[in-house]
Amino acid sequence: MMGEQVATTKRGKPAKSEGRSLTKDLILEAALALVDEIGLEKFSVRTLADRLSVYPAAIRWWIPTRNALLAEIINYSYRELELSNTDIEWRQWLRLLFEGQRAVVRRHPNIGPLLSSQLLSNAGMDLDFVEKILLVLERAGFKDEKLLEAFDVVIAGALGFVAMEFAAAPADDEASFKAQIQDRLAEADEDRFPLIARHRERLSNRHFIVRWENGSAVPLDSSFDAFVYTIVEGLRLLLSR
């Protein structure tokens, strides 16, 4: 049913958007742009259908549910990753993976909550993506159970930091949320929390837990570099263990 077939309206005519026949890629292109624009909470099959000027049924002909559509959006966004060269040194390849995946979410921060809050993204899994990671790790020397352990470390590393960095700020009462964190930091007792007091200015809104804006406004570049270094070097030690 998928392939290159074209969805039709109830009258049997090809469903179109801006003069183009509706295809799965056209749906996902528009869906990702719409999520970028309005966020996940407001996104629905109906809002996407309105954007494409088609009936919702035309979209469901290709992708049957909202959850399936969200899963496909994640994997569609990952097409922007450039990971075709699996012959380069494995630690360099992993760094490119981490940096590329972060760059994708930085361009599309509204998909961030989907990366770690649920297993939804697995529904549209890209098996080629999984295969490439396993191939690079196996060529590095990881075997059997250690290969699968390293795979989990890579996936958790690629998704975990970025999901936290681009976690969505509360949509309601943002000013109150910001003031609450600022006040708690400002009022932290120096005797009870001497390290927080000493680093208060540099901590404020620049590091996890003590920030009120996400990575779209305040990217955690140096911390991300340290994180990637730690993951990659930790894998090197695991390989030699």
Beta strands, then each sheet from edge to edge (+ up, - down):
strand 1: 16-17
strand 2: 20-21
sheet 1: 1+ 2-
end
